[in-house]
């Protein structure tokens, strides 16, 4: 990672939130990472931000068996293994983990389709 890229280590969370709101996804210039912001209904005045890497094939193989059976477990695996940095509450609160994990699914998994072709 280039030293001139502002990452969560040297960017305040308020700065990160402003950049996310202004520029949307892929705000940190990391090609395989996304900034995800989530809100908690019990903490209305706070936005939680996490930076997540694109799930590797290994992580996907761990998570995908839970896609239809246990969304909480799927999101827990994705958040745990794709985490780069951000508000630790996302990893510690099950509602925030579910919200962030669902967003990871939406960004990197949902748009992918495959079709079996017989030759």
HUZI-V745422 format. One record per helix or strand of 3 or more residues. SS is the DSSP state (hx for helix, st for strand). FROM is the first residue (numbers start at 0). TO is the last residue. Records with the same first field share a line. If there is no record, write none. Layout:
SS=FROM-TO / FROM-TO
This chain:
hx=12-22 / 56-65 / 70-81 / 88-91 / 93-108
st=32-39 / 42-52 / 82-85
